[in-house]
Amino acid sequence: MPQKKSAIKRLKQSKNLNEKNRAVKSRMSTAIKKVAGAPSEEKDAKVREAVSAIDRAVKHRVLSAQAADRKKSSLMKRKDA
C-alpha cells in the first residue's frame, strides 16, 4: 500500500481509469460479438454499432488506431461472408 500522498492519489486515479477503460472495452467487444450472432437483415446495423464502439474506444485512447483498423477490417470481412 502506498505511503506518500501523491502515490495514494495516483493509485486512486489508476483504479478509476482502469474501470473506465474496462467499460469501454467491454462495450466494444459486446458490440462485436452481436455482429456474429445477428441475422443477415440486421448485420449492417450491428456492424455500424460495432464500428462506432471501436471508434469510441480509439477516442478514449483505450485502443490504438491501428488495432481499431484491424478490428474494423475483420468485421467487414465477417459481414460480407
N, CA, C and O atoms as a GROMACS GRO file, in nm:
protein
  324
    1MET      N    1   0.085  -0.119   0.000
    1MET     CA    2   0.000   0.000   0.000
    1MET      C    3   0.089   0.125   0.000
    1MET      O    4   0.186   0.132   0.076
    2PRO      N    5   0.057   0.222  -0.083
    2PRO     CA    6   0.141   0.342  -0.089
    2PRO      C    7   0.133   0.424   0.040
    2PRO      O    8   0.030   0.428   0.107
    3GLN      N    9   0.244   0.489   0.071
    3GLN     CA   10   0.252   0.569   0.193
    3GLN      C   11   0.244   0.719   0.164
    3GLN      O   12   0.182   0.794   0.239
    4LYS      N   13   0.305   0.760   0.055
    4LYS     CA   14   0.308   0.903   0.023
    4LYS      C   15   0.173   0.947  -0.034
    4LYS      O   16   0.100   0.870  -0.097
    5LYS      N   17   0.142   1.074  -0.008
    5LYS     CA   18   0.015   1.130  -0.051
    5LYS      C   19  -0.002   1.123  -0.203
    5LYS      O   20  -0.110   1.091  -0.252
    6SER      N   21   0.104   1.154  -0.276
    6SER     CA   22   0.096   1.154  -0.422
    6SER      C   23   0.077   1.012  -0.476
    6SER      O   24   0.008   0.992  -0.577
    7ALA      N   25   0.138   0.914  -0.409
    7ALA     CA   26   0.124   0.775  -0.453
    7ALA      C   27  -0.017   0.723  -0.426
    7ALA      O   28  -0.072   0.645  -0.504
    8ILE      N   29  -0.076   0.768  -0.314
    8ILE     CA   30  -0.214   0.729  -0.282
    8ILE      C   31  -0.309   0.784  -0.387
    8ILE      O   32  -0.398   0.715  -0.435
    9LYS      N   33  -0.287   0.912  -0.423
    9LYS     CA   34  -0.372   0.976  -0.524
    9LYS      C   35  -0.355   0.905  -0.658
    9LYS      O   36  -0.453   0.881  -0.729
   10ARG      N   37  -0.232   0.872  -0.693
   10ARG     CA   38  -0.205   0.806  -0.821
   10ARG      C   39  -0.274   0.669  -0.826
   10ARG      O   40  -0.325   0.629  -0.931
   11LEU      N   41  -0.275   0.597  -0.714
   11LEU     CA   42  -0.341   0.468  -0.708
   11LEU      C   43  -0.492   0.482  -0.732
   11LEU      O   44  -0.551   0.404  -0.806
   12LYS      N   45  -0.553   0.584  -0.668
   12LYS     CA   46  -0.696   0.609  -0.689
   12LYS      C   47  -0.724   0.642  -0.835
   12LYS      O   48  -0.821   0.592  -0.893
   13GLN      N   49  -0.639   0.727  -0.894
   13GLN     CA   50  -0.659   0.765  -1.033
   13GLN      C   51  -0.648   0.644  -1.125
   13GLN      O   52  -0.727   0.628  -1.218
   14SER      N   53  -0.550   0.560  -1.099
   14SER     CA   54  -0.529   0.445  -1.186
   14SER      C   55  -0.645   0.346  -1.174
   14SER      O   56  -0.682   0.283  -1.273
   15LYS      N   57  -0.702   0.330  -1.054
   15LYS     CA   58  -0.817   0.242  -1.038
   15LYS      C   59  -0.938   0.295  -1.115
   15LYS      O   60  -1.009   0.219  -1.182
   16ASN      N   61  -0.960   0.427  -1.106
   16ASN     CA   62  -1.073   0.486  -1.178
   16ASN      C   63  -1.057   0.471  -1.328
   16ASN      O   64  -1.151   0.436  -1.398
   17LEU      N   65  -0.936   0.499  -1.378
   17LEU     CA   66  -0.911   0.486  -1.521
   17LEU      C   67  -0.927   0.342  -1.567
   17LEU      O   68  -0.981   0.315  -1.674
   18ASN      N   69  -0.880   0.249  -1.485
   18ASN     CA   70  -0.891   0.107  -1.517
   18ASN      C   71  -1.038   0.067  -1.534
   18ASN      O   72  -1.072  -0.005  -1.627
   19GLU      N   73  -1.124   0.115  -1.445
   19GLU     CA   74  -1.267   0.084  -1.453
   19GLU      C   75  -1.329   0.143  -1.579
   19GLU      O   76  -1.407   0.076  -1.648
   20LYS      N   77  -1.293   0.268  -1.610
   20LYS     CA   78  -1.348   0.333  -1.729
   20LYS      C   79  -1.302   0.261  -1.856
   20LYS      O   80  -1.381   0.236  -1.947
   21ASN      N   81  -1.173   0.227  -1.861
   21ASN     CA   82  -1.119   0.158  -1.978
   21ASN      C   83  -1.184   0.021  -1.995
   21ASN      O   84  -1.215  -0.021  -2.106
   22ARG      N   85  -1.204  -0.048  -1.885
   22ARG     CA   86  -1.266  -0.180  -1.891
   22ARG      C   87  -1.409  -0.170  -1.944
   22ARG      O   88  -1.453  -0.256  -2.021
   23ALA      N   89  -1.481  -0.066  -1.903
   23ALA     CA   90  -1.619  -0.047  -1.950
   23ALA      C   91  -1.621  -0.021  -2.101
   23ALA      O   92  -1.706  -0.075  -2.173
   24VAL      N   93  -1.530   0.062  -2.149
   24VAL     CA   94  -1.524   0.092  -2.292
   24VAL      C   95  -1.490  -0.033  -2.372
   24VAL      O   96  -1.551  -0.060  -2.475
   25LYS      N   97  -1.391  -0.110  -2.324
   25LYS     CA   98  -1.352  -0.234  -2.392
   25LYS      C   99  -1.467  -0.334  -2.393
   25LYS      O  100  -1.489  -0.403  -2.493
   26SER      N  101  -1.539  -0.342  -2.283
   26SER     CA  102  -1.649  -0.436  -2.272
   26SER      C  103  -1.760  -0.400  -2.370
   26SER      O  104  -1.813  -0.488  -2.438
   27ARG      N  105  -1.795  -0.271  -2.379
   27ARG     CA  106  -1.897  -0.228  -2.474
   27ARG      C  107  -1.856  -0.261  -2.617
   27ARG      O  108  -1.938  -0.305  -2.698
   28MET      N  109  -1.727  -0.239  -2.645
   28MET     CA  110  -1.676  -0.265  -2.779
   28MET      C  111  -1.684  -0.414  -2.813
   28MET      O  112  -1.733  -0.451  -2.919
   29SER      N  113  -1.637  -0.499  -2.723
   29SER     CA  114  -1.635  -0.642  -2.752
   29SER      C  115  -1.776  -0.699  -2.758
   29SER      O  116  -1.802  -0.792  -2.835
   30THR      N  117  -1.868  -0.646  -2.678
   30THR     CA  118  -2.007  -0.690  -2.683
   30THR      C  119  -2.069  -0.656  -2.818
   30THR      O  120  -2.139  -0.738  -2.877
   31ALA      N  121  -2.042  -0.536  -2.866
   31ALA     CA  122  -2.095  -0.495  -2.996
   31ALA      C  123  -2.040  -0.583  -3.108
   31ALA      O  124  -2.112  -0.618  -3.201
   32ILE      N  125  -1.912  -0.619  -3.098
   32ILE     CA  126  -1.851  -0.705  -3.200
   32ILE      C  127  -1.914  -0.844  -3.196
   32ILE      O  128  -1.940  -0.903  -3.301
   33LYS      N  129  -1.939  -0.896  -3.077
   33LYS     CA  130  -2.000  -1.028  -3.065
   33LYS      C  131  -2.142  -1.029  -3.119
   33LYS      O  132  -2.187  -1.130  -3.173
   34LYS      N  133  -2.215  -0.918  -3.104
   34LYS     CA  134  -2.352  -0.910  -3.153
   34LYS      C  135  -2.357  -0.917  -3.305
   34LYS      O  136  -2.457  -0.961  -3.362
   35VAL      N  137  -2.251  -0.874  -3.372
   35VAL     CA  138  -2.246  -0.883  -3.518
   35VAL      C  139  -2.246  -1.029  -3.561
   35VAL      O  140  -2.315  -1.067  -3.656
   36ALA      N  141  -2.170  -1.110  -3.491
   36ALA     CA  142  -2.158  -1.252  -3.527
   36ALA      C  143  -2.291  -1.325  -3.510
   36ALA      O  144  -2.323  -1.415  -3.588
   37GLY      N  145  -2.368  -1.287  -3.410
   37GLY     CA  146  -2.493  -1.357  -3.382
   37GLY      C  147  -2.614  -1.297  -3.449
   37GLY      O  148  -2.725  -1.349  -3.431
   38ALA      N  149  -2.598  -1.190  -3.527
   38ALA     CA  150  -2.712  -1.122  -3.587
   38ALA      C  151  -2.756  -1.190  -3.715
   38ALA      O  152  -2.674  -1.243  -3.790
   39PRO      N  153  -2.888  -1.190  -3.741
   39PRO     CA  154  -2.935  -1.240  -3.869
   39PRO      C  155  -2.890  -1.148  -3.983
   39PRO      O  156  -2.852  -1.034  -3.959
   40SER      N  157  -2.895  -1.198  -4.104
   40SER     CA  158  -2.838  -1.124  -4.217
   40SER      C  159  -2.905  -0.989  -4.240
   40SER      O  160  -2.840  -0.897  -4.289
   41GLU      N  161  -3.034  -0.976  -4.208
   41GLU     CA  162  -3.103  -0.847  -4.229
   41GLU      C  163  -3.051  -0.739  -4.135
   41GLU      O  164  -3.047  -0.621  -4.171
   42GLU      N  165  -3.011  -0.778  -4.016
   42GLU     CA  166  -2.970  -0.682  -3.914
   42GLU      C  167  -2.819  -0.660  -3.908
   42GLU      O  168  -2.771  -0.577  -3.831
   43LYS      N  169  -2.743  -0.734  -3.989
   43LYS     CA  170  -2.597  -0.727  -3.979
   43LYS      C  171  -2.542  -0.588  -4.006
   43LYS      O  172  -2.449  -0.544  -3.939
   44ASP      N  173  -2.599  -0.517  -4.106
   44ASP     CA  174  -2.548  -0.383  -4.138
   44ASP      C  175  -2.559  -0.288  -4.020
   44ASP      O  176  -2.466  -0.214  -3.989
   45ALA      N  177  -2.675  -0.291  -3.954
   45ALA     CA  178  -2.696  -0.203  -3.838
   45ALA      C  179  -2.601  -0.241  -3.725
   45ALA      O  180  -2.545  -0.154  -3.659
   46LYS      N  181  -2.584  -0.370  -3.702
   46LYS     CA  182  -2.496  -0.416  -3.594
   46LYS      C  183  -2.350  -0.381  -3.623
   46LYS      O  184  -2.274  -0.347  -3.533
   47VAL      N  185  -2.311  -0.389  -3.751
   47VAL     CA  186  -2.174  -0.353  -3.788
   47VAL      C  187  -2.151  -0.204  -3.763
   47VAL      O  188  -2.046  -0.164  -3.714
   48ARG      N  189  -2.251  -0.123  -3.798
   48ARG     CA  190  -2.239   0.022  -3.774
   48ARG      C  191  -2.222   0.051  -3.625
   48ARG      O  192  -2.141   0.135  -3.587
   49GLU      N  193  -2.299  -0.019  -3.541
   49GLU     CA  194  -2.287   0.000  -3.396
   49GLU      C  195  -2.149  -0.044  -3.347
   49GLU      O  196  -2.089   0.023  -3.263
   50ALA      N  197  -2.099  -0.154  -3.399
   50ALA     CA  198  -1.969  -0.205  -3.356
   50ALA      C  199  -1.857  -0.110  -3.399
   50ALA      O  200  -1.765  -0.084  -3.322
   51VAL      N  201  -1.865  -0.057  -3.521
   51VAL     CA  202  -1.764   0.037  -3.569
   51VAL      C  203  -1.766   0.164  -3.484
   51VAL      O  204  -1.662   0.221  -3.454
   52SER      N  205  -1.886   0.206  -3.447
   52SER     CA  206  -1.899   0.323  -3.361
   52SER      C  207  -1.835   0.298  -3.224
   52SER      O  208  -1.768   0.385  -3.170
   53ALA      N  209  -1.855   0.178  -3.170
   53ALA     CA  210  -1.796   0.143  -3.040
   53ALA      C  211  -1.644   0.138  -3.050
   53ALA      O  212  -1.573   0.180  -2.958
   54ILE      N  213  -1.593   0.085  -3.161
   54ILE     CA  214  -1.449   0.080  -3.182
   54ILE      C  215  -1.392   0.221  -3.191
   54ILE      O  216  -1.288   0.250  -3.133
   55ASP      N  217  -1.460   0.309  -3.265
   55ASP     CA  218  -1.413   0.447  -3.278
   55ASP      C  219  -1.415   0.519  -3.144
   55ASP      O  220  -1.327   0.601  -3.116
   56ARG      N  221  -1.515   0.489  -3.061
   56ARG     CA  222  -1.520   0.549  -2.928
   56ARG      C  223  -1.403   0.503  -2.843
   56ARG      O  224  -1.347   0.580  -2.765
   57ALA      N  225  -1.365   0.377  -2.857
   57ALA     CA  226  -1.251   0.324  -2.782
   57ALA      C  227  -1.122   0.395  -2.824
   57ALA      O  228  -1.035   0.422  -2.741
   58VAL      N  229  -1.110   0.425  -2.952
   58VAL     CA  230  -0.992   0.498  -3.001
   58VAL      C  231  -0.993   0.640  -2.945
   58VAL      O  232  -0.890   0.693  -2.904
   59LYS      N  233  -1.111   0.702  -2.945
   59LYS     CA  234  -1.124   0.838  -2.894
   59LYS      C  235  -1.083   0.848  -2.747
   59LYS      O  236  -1.024   0.947  -2.704
   60HIS      N  237  -1.116   0.745  -2.671
   60HIS     CA  238  -1.081   0.742  -2.529
   60HIS      C  239  -0.941   0.687  -2.504
   60HIS      O  240  -0.901   0.668  -2.390
   61ARG      N  241  -0.868   0.660  -2.611
   61ARG     CA  242  -0.730   0.610  -2.606
   61ARG      C  243  -0.719   0.474  -2.536
   61ARG      O  244  -0.617   0.443  -2.473
   62VAL      N  245  -0.824   0.394  -2.548
   62VAL     CA  246  -0.822   0.259  -2.493
   62VAL      C  247  -0.762   0.165  -2.596
   62VAL      O  248  -0.703   0.063  -2.561
   63LEU      N  249  -0.778   0.200  -2.723
   63LEU     CA  250  -0.734   0.117  -2.834
   63LEU      C  251  -0.654   0.205  -2.929
   63LEU      O  252  -0.687   0.322  -2.949
   64SER      N  253  -0.550   0.149  -2.989
   64SER     CA  254  -0.472   0.227  -3.085
   64SER      C  255  -0.546   0.231  -3.218
   64SER      O  256  -0.632   0.147  -3.245
   65ALA      N  257  -0.514   0.328  -3.300
   65ALA     CA  258  -0.580   0.344  -3.429
   65ALA      C  259  -0.556   0.224  -3.519
   65ALA      O  260  -0.645   0.181  -3.592
   66GLN      N  261  -0.435   0.169  -3.514
   66GLN     CA  262  -0.404   0.052  -3.598
   66GLN      C  263  -0.484  -0.070  -3.556
   66GLN      O  264  -0.532  -0.145  -3.640
   67ALA      N  265  -0.497  -0.091  -3.427
   67ALA     CA  266  -0.576  -0.204  -3.377
   67ALA      C  267  -0.722  -0.186  -3.415
   67ALA      O  268  -0.790  -0.284  -3.448
   68ALA      N  269  -0.771  -0.064  -3.410
   68ALA     CA  270  -0.909  -0.036  -3.448
   68ALA      C  271  -0.931  -0.066  -3.596
   68ALA      O  272  -1.032  -0.126  -3.632
   69ASP      N  273  -0.838  -0.025  -3.679
   69ASP     CA  274  -0.849  -0.052  -3.823
   69ASP      C  275  -0.852  -0.202  -3.849
   69ASP      O  276  -0.927  -0.251  -3.934
   70ARG      N  277  -0.769  -0.275  -3.776
   70ARG     CA  278  -0.764  -0.421  -3.790
   70ARG      C  279  -0.899  -0.483  -3.751
   70ARG      O  280  -0.951  -0.570  -3.820
   71LYS      N  281  -0.956  -0.437  -3.640
   71LYS     CA  282  -1.084  -0.490  -3.594
   71LYS      C  283  -1.196  -0.456  -3.693
   71LYS      O  284  -1.281  -0.540  -3.722
   72LYS      N  285  -1.195  -0.334  -3.744
   72LYS     CA  286  -1.297  -0.293  -3.841
   72LYS      C  287  -1.286  -0.374  -3.969
   72LYS      O  288  -1.388  -0.413  -4.027
   73SER      N  289  -1.164  -0.400  -4.012
   73SER     CA  290  -1.143  -0.478  -4.133
   73SER      C  291  -1.197  -0.619  -4.117
   73SER      O  292  -1.263  -0.671  -4.207
   74SER      N  293  -1.170  -0.681  -4.004
   74SER     CA  294  -1.218  -0.818  -3.983
   74SER      C  295  -1.372  -0.819  -3.971
   74SER      O  296  -1.436  -0.915  -4.011
   75LEU      N  297  -1.428  -0.711  -3.915
   75LEU     CA  298  -1.574  -0.700  -3.907
   75LEU      C  299  -1.636  -0.696  -4.046
   75LEU      O  300  -1.736  -0.763  -4.073
   76MET      N  301  -1.576  -0.617  -4.134
   76MET     CA  302  -1.629  -0.603  -4.270
   76MET      C  303  -1.620  -0.736  -4.344
   76MET      O  304  -1.710  -0.772  -4.420
   77LYS      N  305  -1.512  -0.810  -4.321
   77LYS     CA  306  -1.499  -0.941  -4.385
   77LYS      C  307  -1.608  -1.036  -4.334
   77LYS      O  308  -1.666  -1.112  -4.410
   78ARG      N  309  -1.633  -1.030  -4.204
   78ARG     CA  310  -1.735  -1.116  -4.144
   78ARG      C  311  -1.874  -1.079  -4.194
   78ARG      O  312  -1.959  -1.166  -4.213
   79LYS      N  313  -1.897  -0.949  -4.214
   79LYS     CA  314  -2.026  -0.903  -4.262
   79LYS      C  315  -2.054  -0.954  -4.403
   79LYS      O  316  -2.165  -0.996  -4.434
   80ASP      N  317  -1.952  -0.950  -4.488
   80ASP     CA  318  -1.969  -0.990  -4.627
   80ASP      C  319  -1.982  -1.141  -4.642
   80ASP      O  320  -2.043  -1.189  -4.738
   81ALA      N  321  -1.926  -1.215  -4.549
   81ALA     CA  322  -1.927  -1.363  -4.561
   81ALA      C  323  -2.062  -1.420  -4.526
   81ALA      O  324  -2.080  -1.542  -4.530
   0.00000   0.00000   0.00000
